[in-house]
Amino acid sequence: MKNPLPAIGQRDFVRIGIMPNESVARLVESHAMNKLFGRYQVILAPMAGVSDIAFRTVCREQGADLAFTEMVSAKGLSYANDKTRHLLDLAEGEDTVGVQLFGHEPDTMAREAAWIEDAMGDALAYLDINMGCPARKIVSKGDGSALMKDPELAAEIVSQVKEAVSCHVTAKFRRGWSQGDETAVEFAKRLEQAGADALTVHGRFAEQLYRGASDRSVITRVKNAVSIPVVGNGDVKCGEDAAAMMRETGCDAVMIARAAEGNPWIFAQAKAALEGKPEPEPPTALQRLSMARRHADLLSKREGRNIVRMRKHAMWYVSGLPGASKARGLFNYCTTFEDFDKVFSQLEEICDAS
Ligand SMILES: Cc1cc2nc3c(=O)[nH]c(=O)nc-3n(C[C@H](O)[C@H](O)[C@H](O)COP(=O)(O)O)c2cc1C
């Protein structure tokens, strides 16, 4: 039987005077965000120079619920730079994608966020703002994790971007800027106040770059301090790490970066662990080589003949296989799909024989 009562919407709460308009809006939005992360449990992190169309495709095929583009420069978009715009192209069959914007000028960020939303329509899962990248060429301009040193500016960016778009807006940041000075909790609260719909926390200080271990407990502290969803990130290296991250921190989703390099199977493993199922067997040498070939093929369909950016992926795929060290030397001379294919075939012969 059909429910005779109509669903109660945001306006009804306001009409009967239960809550001020703003609180209702937040409630409805946070419900939508919780639903979003119910769907996106395991996410491929934004990785500059890595998370392109080909890499996103193989990660989604292996179970990533959502994949992020490489970070996109708000300034680059504002100059209508083709190279920057191409970062937003979708892979064949890619229904949704996460987009990460970097910059530090609230008005530019807001304008370009609106442009992205307009250009991508329903394909945009949500928009993230980079407040965690520690690379010198980024922070020297006041972008990325430099924003952790200026929480007011960071909050202003969130607030203006939120005003400019109707999609969900999140921020990704670190434990703090200076090693030992944890500011993540205060920073998170400030961004929540500014209107952020969710937050992603990587448990390292910016000064650590990628050194040392990522601290999971900061994710717990942030999660306990805010009422919006929190995505946990840092050092998830296997399925069980993803499950432990969720269990120990109470985070709403897990984001994986480096462990996916040459290993898109990590997503199937993470999903199985989160569902309490046995993890799938790790790929055989031949499966790894076959995935590497497919990745190179996807890349050449996208980039044309020159696929030098496959070199690093190829090295990741073959790491630890018999003949890998010789292959690494050969990859440095590979430019086209045919070049890579030849080396993969040689490795297949070595693996078959061993
Ligand atoms: C090559 C590379 C590129 C990255 N690019 C970005 C980026 O564009 N935006 C961002 O927020 N983080 C970037 N990161 C950081 C990752 O998203 C992630 O926060 C970090 O690597 C920790 O997660 P992991 O331990 O799973 O690797 C990058 C990391 C690597 C290794």
The ligand as a Tripos MOL2 file, in Angstrom:
@<TRIPOS>MOLECULE
LIG
   31    33     1     0     0
SMALL
NO_CHARGES

@<TRIPOS>ATOM
      1 C1         52.0650   11.1440   -6.2610 C.3       1 LIG1
      2 C2         51.1000   11.7300   -5.2650 C.ar      1 LIG1
      3 C3         50.2850   12.7870   -5.6570 C.ar      1 LIG1
      4 C4         49.3820   13.3440   -4.7480 C.ar      1 LIG1
      5 N1         48.5720   14.3520   -5.1650 N.ar      1 LIG1
      6 C5         47.6190   14.8390   -4.3240 C.ar      1 LIG1
      7 C6         46.6740   15.7970   -4.7550 C.ar      1 LIG1
      8 O1         46.6440   16.2060   -5.9290 O.2       1 LIG1
      9 N2         45.7520   16.2370   -3.8490 N.ar      1 LIG1
     10 C7         45.7250   15.7810   -2.5540 C.ar      1 LIG1
     11 O2         44.8810   16.1980   -1.7630 O.2       1 LIG1
     12 N3         46.6040   14.8650   -2.1290 N.ar      1 LIG1
     13 C8         47.5270   14.3740   -2.9860 C.ar      1 LIG1
     14 N4         48.3670   13.3970   -2.5490 N.ar      1 LIG1
     15 C9         48.2030   12.8590   -1.1930 C.3       1 LIG1
     16 C10        47.2760   11.6450   -1.1960 C.3       1 LIG1
     17 O3         45.9960   11.9760   -1.6920 O.3       1 LIG1
     18 C11        47.1260   11.0600    0.2190 C.3       1 LIG1
     19 O4         46.5680   12.0410    1.0550 O.3       1 LIG1
     20 C12        48.4640   10.6290    0.8270 C.3       1 LIG1
     21 O5         49.2780    9.9680   -0.1280 O.3       1 LIG1
     22 C13        48.2420    9.6950    2.0220 C.3       1 LIG1
     23 O6         47.4880    8.5650    1.6440 O.3       1 LIG1
     24 P1         48.1820    7.1190    1.3770 P.3       1 LIG1
     25 O7         48.9390    6.7710    2.6240 O.co2     1 LIG1
     26 O8         47.0370    6.2020    1.0900 O.co2     1 LIG1
     27 O9         49.1330    7.2840    0.2430 O.co2     1 LIG1
     28 C14        49.3040   12.8440   -3.4320 C.ar      1 LIG1
     29 C15        50.1340   11.7960   -3.0530 C.ar      1 LIG1
     30 C16        51.0160   11.2360   -3.9420 C.ar      1 LIG1
     31 C17        51.8830   10.0970   -3.5010 C.3       1 LIG1
@<TRIPOS>BOND
     1     1     2 1
     2     2     3 ar
     3     2    30 ar
     4     3     4 ar
     5     4     5 ar
     6     4    28 ar
     7     5     6 ar
     8     6     7 ar
     9     6    13 1
    10     7     8 2
    11     7     9 ar
    12     9    10 ar
    13    10    11 2
    14    10    12 ar
    15    12    13 ar
    16    13    14 ar
    17    14    15 1
    18    14    28 ar
    19    15    16 1
    20    16    17 1
    21    16    18 1
    22    18    19 1
    23    18    20 1
    24    20    21 1
    25    20    22 1
    26    22    23 1
    27    23    24 1
    28    24    25 2
    29    24    26 1
    30    24    27 1
    31    28    29 ar
    32    29    30 ar
    33    30    31 1
@<TRIPOS>SUBSTRUCTURE
     1 LIG1         1 GROUP 0 **** ****
